[in-house]
Amino acid sequence: MAVRKSEAEWKGSLREGGGQVKLGSGAFEGKYSFASRFEEAGGTNPEELIAAAHAGCFSMALSAGLTRAGHPPTRVHTTAAVHLEKVGEAFEITRIDLECEAEVAGIDEDGFHAQAMAAKENCPVSKALRSVEITLHAKLV
C-alpha cells in the first residue's frame, strides 16, 4: 500500500522561532509559528493539517459507503474542527467535531445517518485518532 510523507523544519526557540511544513506531493507548503498555533496569527499549524486530513478522509469514506449502498452522492462537504486545549501543564487535542452536509438521492435519513456513523468510525484518519473524542453532525440536504 501507499506510504505518504510530509516534512517540517523548525528554527529557533519555541516562541520566537518559526517553521515550514511541506507535503511530500508538493501540493502544499506553508509557514507555522507559535502564534499561528496558539494564537490567531497567519500561517498554518499541525491541528489545521489534521483537520484537513480528517475532513478529506471522512468525506471519501462516506462517499464510498453511500455508493456501496446504492446511493452515490452528488456532493459530500465536511468541516473538521480540531480543539487544542491546555490540560494540566501541557496541550492536548481534546476533541474533533465533524460537520457534514451531503446531497444524496434516494436515501432516507436513517440510512444516511447509518452510513455517516460508519464513515466516522471506519475512515483511516478516525481510526488513527481514536484516543480523541470525535463528534459528528451529519445533514442530508
VOZAGU-888879 format. One line per 4 residues: number of its first residue (from 0); their letters; for each residue x, y, z of N, C-alpha, C, O, CB. Coordinates in Angstrom, 2 decimals, always signed. Atoms other than C-alpha are relative to their C-alpha. Glycine has a CB too. Layout:
NUM) a) X,Y,Z,X,Y,Z,X,Y,Z,X,Y,Z,X,Y,Z  ...
***
This chain:
0) mavr) +0.84,-1.20,+0.00,+0.00,+0.00,+0.00,+0.87,+1.25,+0.00,+2.10,+1.18,+0.07,-0.95,+0.01,+1.22  -0.69,-1.28,+0.11,+0.90,+3.64,-0.19,+0.63,+0.43,+1.32,+0.11,+0.15,+2.40,-0.97,+1.07,-0.49  -0.64,-0.65,-1.14,+3.28,+5.41,+2.17,+0.06,+1.48,-0.36,+0.64,+1.85,-1.38,+1.45,-0.59,+0.31  +0.03,-1.45,+0.25,+2.73,+9.17,+2.38,+0.96,+0.69,+0.96,+1.06,+0.31,+2.13,-1.44,+0.57,+0.16
4) ksea) -0.96,-0.72,-0.83,+5.34,+11.59,+3.67,-0.23,+1.49,-0.09,-0.65,+2.01,-1.12,+1.43,-0.34,-0.41  -0.06,-1.45,-0.06,+5.45,+15.21,+4.72,+1.19,+0.33,+0.86,+1.77,-0.54,+1.51,-1.33,+0.63,+0.55  -1.15,-0.38,-0.80,+8.16,+17.19,+6.40,-0.23,+1.34,+0.66,-1.05,+2.15,+0.22,+1.27,+0.04,-0.86  +0.05,-1.27,-0.72,+8.61,+20.02,+8.84,+1.39,+0.34,+0.49,+2.18,-0.54,+0.85,-1.02,-0.06,+1.18
8) ewkg) -1.25,-0.47,-0.58,+11.54,+22.12,+9.93,-0.32,+1.19,+0.88,-1.07,+2.09,+0.49,+1.04,+0.37,-1.11  +0.17,-1.09,-0.95,+11.63,+24.41,+12.94,+1.35,+0.62,+0.28,+2.34,-0.09,+0.48,-0.67,-0.49,+1.32  -1.25,-0.70,-0.31,+14.30,+27.05,+13.54,-0.25,+0.96,+1.16,-1.19,+1.75,+1.15,+0.53,+0.77,-1.24  +0.07,-0.94,-1.10,+14.85,+28.87,+16.79,-0.78,-0.53,+1.19,-1.17,-1.70,+1.24,-0.60,+1.28,-0.46
12) slre) +0.71,+0.36,-1.22,+13.14,+28.88,+20.15,-1.50,-0.18,-0.28,-1.98,+0.15,-1.37,+0.22,+1.06,+1.09  +1.43,+0.26,+0.18,+9.50,+27.93,+20.67,-0.78,+1.26,-0.33,-1.51,+1.30,-1.32,-0.57,-0.64,+1.25  +0.82,-1.21,+0.20,+8.05,+31.44,+20.95,+0.51,+0.91,-1.10,-0.28,+1.51,-1.83,-0.07,+0.79,+1.29  -0.54,-0.93,+0.99,+10.40,+33.39,+18.71,+0.35,-0.67,-1.33,+0.54,+0.01,-2.33,+1.24,+0.68,+0.57
16) gggq) -0.38,+0.72,+1.21,+11.22,+30.70,+16.17,-1.15,-0.14,-0.98,-2.22,+0.43,-0.81,+0.52,-1.36,+0.36  +1.01,+0.25,+1.02,+9.32,+29.55,+13.15,+0.35,-1.22,-0.81,+1.48,-1.71,-0.77,-0.16,+1.21,-0.91  -0.23,+1.21,+0.77,+8.92,+26.65,+10.85,-0.71,+0.01,-1.34,-1.44,+0.93,-1.69,-0.43,-1.18,+0.78  +0.57,+0.21,+1.33,+7.89,+25.38,+7.47,-0.44,-1.45,-0.07,+0.30,-2.36,+0.31,+1.03,+0.35,-1.14
20) vklg) +0.46,+1.36,+0.27,+5.77,+22.34,+6.64,-0.18,-0.16,-1.50,-0.52,+0.79,-2.21,-1.34,-0.31,+0.76  +0.12,+0.24,+1.43,+5.71,+20.73,+3.24,-0.54,-1.41,-0.22,-0.01,-2.37,+0.33,+1.36,+0.19,-0.72  +0.53,+1.31,+0.34,+3.60,+17.92,+1.87,+0.93,-0.68,-0.99,+1.51,-0.02,-1.86,-1.42,+0.10,-0.57  -0.88,+0.75,+0.87,+5.54,+15.19,+0.13,-0.39,+0.11,-1.47,+0.48,+0.04,-2.35,-0.01,-1.45,+0.40
24) sgaf) +0.48,-0.13,+1.38,+3.40,+15.62,-3.00,+0.36,+1.36,-0.60,+0.32,+1.53,-1.82,-1.50,-0.20,-0.07  -0.26,-1.35,+0.47,+4.36,+19.28,-3.21,-1.27,+0.84,-0.15,-1.19,+1.99,-0.58,+0.72,-0.05,-1.31  +1.27,-0.71,+0.16,+0.65,+20.27,-3.17,-0.16,+1.15,+0.97,-0.94,+2.07,+0.71,-1.14,-0.97,+0.17  +0.11,-1.08,-0.98,+1.11,+22.48,-0.10,+1.33,+0.17,+0.71,+2.03,-0.79,+1.02,-1.11,-0.29,+1.02
28) egky) -1.15,-0.37,-0.81,+3.92,+24.28,+1.66,-0.39,+1.25,+0.76,-0.90,+2.20,+0.17,+1.29,+0.22,-0.88  +0.41,-1.16,-0.77,+3.36,+26.71,+4.49,+0.83,+0.22,+1.24,+1.46,-0.70,+1.77,-1.43,-0.11,+0.37  -0.71,-0.38,-1.22,+4.88,+28.53,+7.41,-0.90,-0.24,+1.20,-2.12,-0.17,+1.11,+0.45,+1.48,-0.06  +0.72,+0.09,-1.27,+3.91,+27.93,+11.01,+0.86,+0.57,+1.10,+2.09,+0.64,+0.99,-0.40,-1.45,+0.32
32) sfas) -0.69,-0.66,-1.10,+4.80,+29.57,+14.29,-0.77,-0.26,+1.29,-1.85,-0.83,+1.28,+0.15,+1.54,-0.26  +0.70,+0.07,-1.28,+3.91,+29.67,+17.95,-1.32,+0.76,-0.11,-2.36,+0.27,+0.34,+0.87,+0.58,+1.15  +1.19,-0.85,+0.10,+1.45,+32.47,+17.15,-1.06,-0.60,-0.93,-2.25,-0.43,-0.68,+0.38,+1.38,-0.49  +1.00,+0.61,+0.89,-0.20,+30.57,+14.27,-0.62,-1.25,+0.62,-1.69,-1.69,+0.20,+0.63,-0.35,-1.36
36) rfee) +0.53,+1.20,-0.65,-0.68,+27.57,+16.53,-0.82,+0.33,+1.23,-1.90,-0.23,+1.42,+1.13,-0.91,+0.37  +0.64,-0.25,-1.28,-1.65,+29.04,+19.88,-0.75,+1.33,+0.07,-1.44,+1.60,+1.05,+1.02,-0.05,+1.08  +0.69,-1.29,+0.07,-2.95,+32.47,+18.86,-0.73,+0.05,-1.34,-1.13,-0.99,-1.85,+1.01,+1.21,+0.16  +0.75,-0.12,+1.26,-4.61,+33.80,+15.70,+0.84,+0.59,-1.13,+0.28,+1.19,-2.05,-1.23,+0.84,+0.22
40) aggt) -0.86,-0.55,+1.03,-1.61,+34.79,+13.57,-0.11,-0.80,-1.29,-0.59,-1.94,-1.30,+1.46,+0.03,+0.48  +0.01,+0.68,+1.29,-1.28,+33.92,+9.90,+0.95,-1.17,-0.02,+1.87,-1.26,+0.80,+0.36,+0.97,-1.10  -0.79,+1.22,+0.12,+0.24,+30.63,+8.84,-0.84,-1.19,+0.38,-1.99,-1.04,+0.81,+1.25,+0.08,+0.88  +0.73,+1.22,-0.31,-0.79,+27.06,+9.36,+0.43,-0.55,+1.35,+1.17,+0.11,+2.08,+0.22,-1.05,-1.09
44) npee) -0.39,+0.66,-1.25,-0.44,+24.67,+12.29,-0.35,-1.49,-0.11,-1.14,-1.87,-0.97,-0.72,+0.65,+1.23  +0.26,+1.43,+0.10,-0.47,+20.92,+12.92,-1.48,-0.36,+0.13,-1.95,-1.28,-0.54,+0.78,-0.73,+1.05  +1.40,+0.35,-0.20,-4.09,+20.91,+14.11,-0.84,+0.30,-1.24,-1.77,-0.44,-1.56,-0.57,+0.76,+1.19  +0.70,-0.33,+1.24,-5.31,+22.62,+10.94,+0.26,-1.07,-1.07,-0.64,-1.44,-1.83,+0.45,+1.39,-0.52
48) liaa) -0.33,+1.05,+0.96,-3.50,+20.00,+8.87,-0.70,-1.31,+0.35,-1.14,-2.05,-0.53,+1.52,-0.21,-0.05  +0.76,+1.19,-0.43,-5.06,+17.20,+10.95,-1.47,+0.17,-0.38,-2.09,-0.78,-0.86,+0.14,-0.22,+1.55  +1.40,-0.25,+0.36,-8.47,+18.82,+10.40,-0.23,-0.22,-1.49,-1.23,-0.83,-1.87,-0.41,+1.44,+0.39  +0.14,+0.20,+1.44,-7.94,+18.88,+6.63,+0.05,-1.48,-0.36,-0.74,-1.96,-1.18,+1.10,+0.77,-0.76
52) ahag) -0.11,+1.43,+0.26,-6.85,+15.25,+6.62,-1.25,-0.74,+0.43,-1.74,-1.62,-0.28,+1.23,-0.58,+0.71  +1.19,+0.69,-0.52,-9.81,+14.17,+8.74,-1.22,+0.31,-0.86,-1.99,-0.60,-1.18,-0.26,+0.40,+1.46  +1.14,-0.37,+0.84,-12.37,+16.11,+6.67,+0.06,-0.72,-1.35,-0.95,-1.21,-1.85,-0.03,+1.52,-0.22  -0.15,+0.68,+1.28,-10.97,+14.66,+3.45,-0.23,-1.48,+0.09,-0.91,-2.06,-0.76,+1.37,+0.26,-0.56
56) cfsm) +0.15,+1.44,-0.18,-10.80,+11.11,+4.74,-1.46,-0.37,+0.26,-1.98,-1.31,-0.34,+0.89,-0.49,+1.15  +1.40,+0.28,-0.32,-14.32,+11.20,+6.22,-0.87,+0.16,-1.24,-1.73,-0.68,-1.51,-0.49,+0.93,+1.13  +0.80,-0.22,+1.21,-15.79,+12.66,+3.01,+0.13,-1.14,-0.99,-0.86,-1.59,-1.57,+0.40,+1.32,-0.66  -0.22,+1.13,+0.92,-14.22,+9.91,+0.91,-0.63,-1.27,+0.53,-1.24,-2.03,-0.22,+1.50,-0.21,-0.23
60) alsa) +0.58,+1.21,-0.59,-15.29,+7.17,+3.34,-1.52,+0.02,-0.09,-2.13,-1.00,-0.39,+0.44,-0.14,+1.47  +1.45,-0.09,+0.11,-18.87,+8.44,+3.40,-0.45,-0.20,-1.44,-1.43,-0.90,-1.70,-0.50,+1.36,+0.53  +0.32,+0.19,+1.42,-18.94,+8.65,-0.39,+0.09,-1.47,-0.39,-0.77,-1.97,-1.12,+0.94,+0.83,-0.87  -0.18,+1.42,+0.32,-17.64,+5.08,-0.63,-1.14,-0.83,+0.59,-1.69,-1.70,-0.09,+1.35,-0.52,+0.54
64) gltr) +1.08,+0.76,-0.64,-20.21,+3.75,+1.86,-1.33,+0.23,-0.67,-2.09,-0.71,-0.90,-0.09,+0.37,+1.46  +1.26,-0.31,+0.68,-23.10,+5.54,+0.19,-0.06,-0.66,-1.37,-1.10,-1.17,-1.76,-0.18,+1.52,-0.14  -0.05,+0.62,+1.33,-22.01,+4.28,-3.22,-0.21,-1.50,+0.10,-0.97,-2.08,-0.68,+1.33,+0.31,-0.69  +0.20,+1.45,-0.21,-21.75,+0.68,-1.95,-1.44,-0.32,+0.34,-1.94,-1.39,-0.01,+0.92,-0.50,+1.11
68) aghp) +1.39,+0.22,-0.39,-25.26,+1.06,-0.53,-0.98,+0.34,-1.13,-2.19,+0.27,-0.96,-0.34,+0.84,+1.24  +0.85,-0.29,+1.15,-26.55,+2.06,-3.97,-0.47,+1.44,-0.09,-1.41,+1.74,-0.83,-1.19,-0.89,+0.02  +0.38,-1.41,-0.01,-26.76,+5.81,-3.31,+1.23,+0.89,-0.19,+1.63,+1.58,+0.74,-0.72,+0.36,+1.31  -1.18,-0.85,+0.20,-23.75,+7.54,-4.89,-0.36,+1.47,+0.23,-1.34,+1.97,-0.33,+0.58,-0.20,-1.42
72) ptrv) +0.33,-1.39,-0.31,-23.67,+11.09,-3.54,+0.33,+0.95,-1.14,+1.22,+0.70,-1.95,+0.73,+0.44,+1.25  -0.32,-1.09,+0.92,-23.77,+14.21,-5.64,+1.13,+0.84,+0.59,+2.02,+1.31,-0.11,-1.24,+0.88,-0.28  -0.99,-0.85,-0.68,-21.72,+16.07,-3.03,+0.05,-0.38,+1.47,-0.97,-0.65,+2.09,-0.35,+1.51,-0.16  -0.22,+0.17,-1.44,-20.23,+15.49,+0.43,+0.96,+1.11,+0.42,+2.09,+1.18,-0.06,+0.57,-1.44,+0.35
76) htta) -0.84,-1.09,-0.49,-18.88,+18.56,+2.22,+0.17,-0.16,+1.51,-0.82,-0.22,+2.25,-0.62,+1.40,-0.35  -0.28,+0.22,-1.42,-17.18,+18.12,+5.61,+0.96,+1.07,+0.51,+1.93,+1.43,-0.15,+0.59,-1.40,+0.22  -0.89,-0.88,-0.73,-15.62,+20.55,+8.04,+0.41,-0.73,+1.27,-0.44,-1.31,+1.96,-0.67,+1.39,+0.32  -0.50,+0.59,-1.24,-13.43,+19.24,+10.86,+0.58,+1.12,+0.86,+1.40,+1.91,+0.39,+1.07,-1.11,-0.28
80) avhl) -0.52,-0.99,-0.95,-12.76,+21.41,+13.92,+0.80,-0.75,+1.07,+0.23,-1.52,+1.85,-1.15,+0.85,+0.65  -0.88,+0.65,-0.96,-9.79,+20.24,+15.97,+0.21,+0.94,+1.18,+0.67,+2.07,+1.01,+1.37,-0.39,-0.66  -0.10,-0.81,-1.21,-9.82,+21.52,+19.55,+1.34,-0.27,+0.70,+1.61,-1.39,+1.13,-1.18,-0.30,+0.96  -1.28,+0.07,-0.71,-6.39,+22.21,+21.07,-0.17,+0.78,+1.30,-0.46,+1.98,+1.27,+1.18,+0.57,-0.86
84) ekvg) +0.23,-0.64,-1.30,-6.60,+22.95,+24.80,+1.13,-0.34,+0.96,+1.80,-1.37,+0.83,-1.35,-0.43,+0.59  -0.97,+0.27,-1.05,-4.31,+23.23,+27.76,-0.64,-0.91,+1.03,-1.70,-0.60,+1.58,+0.51,+1.33,+0.66  +0.46,+0.97,-0.99,-4.77,+20.24,+30.03,+1.15,-0.21,+0.97,+2.18,-0.79,+0.61,-0.46,-1.37,-0.66  -1.12,+0.03,-0.95,-2.67,+20.48,+33.16,+1.09,+0.93,-0.47,+0.86,+2.11,-0.73,+0.54,-1.43,+0.18
88) eafe) -1.14,-0.80,+0.44,+0.76,+21.67,+32.14,+0.30,-0.13,-1.49,+1.24,+0.49,-1.99,+1.22,-0.39,+0.78  -0.29,+0.26,+1.42,+0.56,+20.50,+28.52,-1.23,+0.30,-0.86,-2.34,+0.49,-0.35,+0.46,-1.46,-0.20  +1.10,-0.17,+0.94,-1.56,+21.00,+25.42,-0.39,-1.36,-0.57,+0.46,-2.23,-0.77,+0.39,+0.97,-1.13  +0.53,+1.24,+0.57,-3.77,+18.24,+24.02,-1.07,+0.33,-1.03,-1.76,+1.34,-0.93,-0.57,-0.92,+1.10
92) itri) +1.17,-0.02,+0.86,-6.13,+17.72,+21.15,-1.08,-0.72,+0.79,-0.96,-1.92,+1.05,+0.27,-0.67,-1.43  +1.02,+0.56,-0.88,-9.27,+17.17,+23.20,-1.24,-0.50,-0.73,-1.96,-1.36,-0.21,-0.39,+1.02,+1.01  +1.20,+0.40,+0.72,-11.96,+16.79,+20.56,+0.11,+0.41,-1.46,+0.77,+1.40,-1.80,-1.26,+0.63,+0.65  +0.13,-0.37,+1.40,-12.64,+16.80,+16.85,-1.48,-0.06,-0.33,-2.13,-1.08,-0.13,+0.85,-0.94,-0.94
96) dlec) +1.40,-0.06,+0.40,-16.04,+17.92,+15.60,-0.09,-0.05,-1.52,+0.45,+0.81,-2.21,-0.68,+1.29,+0.55  +0.25,+0.12,+1.44,-17.07,+16.75,+12.14,-1.40,+0.54,-0.30,-2.38,+0.13,+0.33,+0.15,-1.48,-0.48  +1.28,-0.54,+0.49,-19.82,+18.73,+10.40,-0.08,-0.35,-1.48,+0.82,-0.02,-2.25,-0.12,+1.57,+0.24  +0.10,+0.49,+1.37,-21.07,+17.21,+7.18,-1.37,+0.33,-0.59,-2.39,+0.21,+0.08,+0.24,-1.52,-0.06
100) eaev) +1.21,-0.15,+0.81,-23.64,+18.12,+4.54,+0.20,-0.84,-1.24,+1.25,-0.81,-1.86,-0.28,+1.51,-0.36  -0.12,+0.84,+1.18,-24.36,+15.68,+1.77,-1.27,+0.05,-0.83,-2.38,+0.06,-0.31,+0.31,-1.45,+0.39  +1.11,+0.11,+0.95,-26.55,+15.66,-1.31,+0.01,-1.43,-0.52,+0.94,-1.85,-1.20,+0.12,+1.05,-1.18  +0.08,+1.41,+0.37,-27.67,+12.09,-1.86,-1.44,-0.31,-0.40,-2.36,-0.11,+0.38,+0.46,-0.93,+1.19
104) agid) +1.34,+0.34,+0.47,-30.63,+10.97,-3.94,-0.40,-1.39,+0.47,+0.43,-2.30,+0.55,-0.07,+0.09,-1.53  +0.57,+1.31,-0.24,-32.89,+8.11,-2.93,+0.35,-0.67,+1.31,+0.21,-1.89,+1.43,+0.39,-0.88,-1.07  -0.32,+0.60,-1.30,-31.78,+7.59,+0.66,-0.81,+0.72,+1.08,-1.02,+1.93,+1.00,+1.54,+0.09,+0.30  +0.74,-0.63,-1.09,-33.77,+8.21,+3.84,+0.99,+0.45,+1.09,+2.17,+0.11,+1.06,-1.05,-0.98,+0.60
108) edgf) -0.84,-0.55,-1.07,-32.45,+9.99,+6.95,+0.71,-1.09,+0.79,+1.90,-0.98,+1.07,-0.84,+0.85,+0.95  -0.60,+1.07,-0.80,-31.86,+6.77,+8.90,+1.14,-0.68,-0.76,+2.20,-0.95,-0.19,-1.05,-1.03,+0.40  -1.04,+0.63,+0.82,-29.90,+5.17,+6.06,+1.22,+0.89,-0.15,+2.35,+0.42,-0.09,-0.55,-0.36,-1.36  -1.10,-0.95,+0.12,-27.83,+8.30,+5.58,+0.80,+0.09,+1.30,+2.03,+0.05,+1.28,-0.53,+1.39,-0.39
112) haqa) -0.70,-0.12,-1.28,-27.03,+8.64,+9.28,+0.77,-1.27,+0.36,+1.83,-1.20,+0.98,-1.00,+0.34,+1.12  -0.73,+1.25,-0.23,-26.04,+4.97,+9.48,+1.30,+0.00,-0.80,+2.35,-0.41,-0.30,-0.87,-1.23,-0.38  -1.22,-0.07,+0.83,-23.59,+5.49,+6.61,+0.98,+1.03,+0.55,+2.19,+0.79,+0.55,-0.37,+0.36,-1.46  -0.88,-1.04,-0.55,-22.24,+8.70,+8.19,+0.71,-0.51,+1.26,+1.91,-0.27,+1.44,-0.81,+1.27,+0.32
116) maak) -0.62,+0.53,-1.22,-21.63,+6.98,+11.54,+1.04,-1.07,-0.34,+2.10,-1.12,+0.28,-1.07,-0.59,+0.94  -0.97,+1.02,+0.42,-19.91,+4.06,+9.79,+1.27,+0.67,-0.55,+2.38,+0.22,-0.27,-0.62,-0.94,-1.07  -1.17,-0.72,+0.54,-17.64,+6.51,+7.94,+0.81,+0.62,+1.13,+2.04,+0.59,+1.11,-0.46,+1.10,-1.00  -0.70,-0.60,-1.16,-16.81,+8.30,+11.22,+0.82,-1.05,+0.74,+1.95,-0.78,+1.15,-1.01,+0.66,+0.96
120) encp) -0.69,+1.06,-0.74,-15.86,+5.02,+12.88,+1.11,-0.68,-0.81,+2.08,-1.17,-0.23,-1.00,-1.03,+0.45  -0.87,+0.85,+0.80,-14.01,+3.46,+9.96,+0.95,+0.70,-0.96,+1.78,+0.04,-1.58,-0.82,-0.91,-0.76  -0.98,-0.62,+0.89,-12.18,+6.11,+7.96,+1.37,-0.12,+0.66,+1.46,-0.03,+1.89,-0.37,+1.52,-0.31  -1.32,+0.22,-0.58,-8.43,+5.58,+8.43,+0.48,+1.11,+0.95,+1.17,+0.83,+1.93,+1.00,-0.15,-1.10
124) vska) -0.44,-1.07,-0.88,-7.87,+9.01,+9.98,-0.75,-0.07,+1.33,-0.15,+0.13,+2.39,-0.23,+1.38,-0.66  +0.73,+0.19,-1.25,-10.66,+8.46,+12.53,+0.62,-1.13,+0.83,+0.77,-1.01,+2.04,-1.49,-0.31,-0.28  -0.61,+1.12,-0.71,-9.08,+5.13,+13.40,+1.32,+0.42,+0.65,+1.62,+0.02,+1.77,+0.24,-1.18,-0.96  -1.29,-0.44,-0.54,-5.69,+6.79,+13.88,-0.18,+0.94,+1.18,+0.70,+1.05,+2.04,+0.82,+0.70,-1.09
128) lrsv) +0.24,-1.00,-1.04,-7.25,+9.41,+16.16,-0.97,-0.49,+1.07,-1.60,+0.32,+1.74,-0.53,+1.27,-0.63  +0.98,+0.56,-0.94,-9.33,+7.08,+18.33,+0.17,+0.45,+1.45,-0.78,+0.37,+2.22,+0.07,-1.48,-0.05  -0.18,-0.43,-1.38,-7.82,+8.41,+21.54,-0.66,+1.35,+0.27,-0.70,+1.82,+1.41,+1.49,+0.08,+0.34  +0.64,-1.31,-0.10,-9.63,+11.70,+20.87,-1.50,-0.16,-0.22,-1.93,-0.94,-1.07,+0.60,+1.00,-1.03
132) eitl) +1.46,+0.00,+0.23,-13.39,+12.27,+21.19,-0.28,+0.59,-1.38,+0.22,+1.66,-1.72,-0.75,+0.81,+1.12  +0.39,-0.48,+1.32,-14.86,+12.63,+17.70,-1.52,+0.09,-0.02,-2.21,-0.91,+0.19,+0.54,-0.93,-1.14  +1.44,-0.18,+0.11,-18.33,+14.10,+17.31,-0.36,+0.16,-1.47,+0.48,+0.50,-2.30,-0.48,+1.23,+0.82  +0.47,-0.09,+1.38,-20.42,+14.09,+14.14,-1.38,+0.60,-0.03,-2.29,+0.17,+0.69,+0.00,-1.39,-0.68
136) hakl) +1.31,-0.54,+0.34,-23.27,+16.24,+12.93,-0.10,-0.11,-1.51,+0.57,+0.62,-2.24,-0.20,+1.50,+0.50  +0.14,+0.25,+1.43,-24.35,+14.97,+9.51,-1.40,+0.37,-0.43,-2.39,+0.00,+0.20,+0.31,-1.48,-0.34  +1.27,-0.52,+0.49,-27.09,+16.60,+7.49,-0.18,-0.39,-1.46,+0.70,-0.17,-2.29,-0.07,+1.54,+0.16  +0.38,+0.35,+1.36,-28.79,+15.28,+4.37,-0.72,+1.20,-0.60,-1.72,+1.66,-0.05,-0.90,-1.28,-0.03
140) v) +0.63,-1.18,+0.65,-29.63,+18.16,+2.01,-0.52,-0.35,-1.38,-1.07,+0.50,-2.07,+1.00,+1.16,-0.11
***
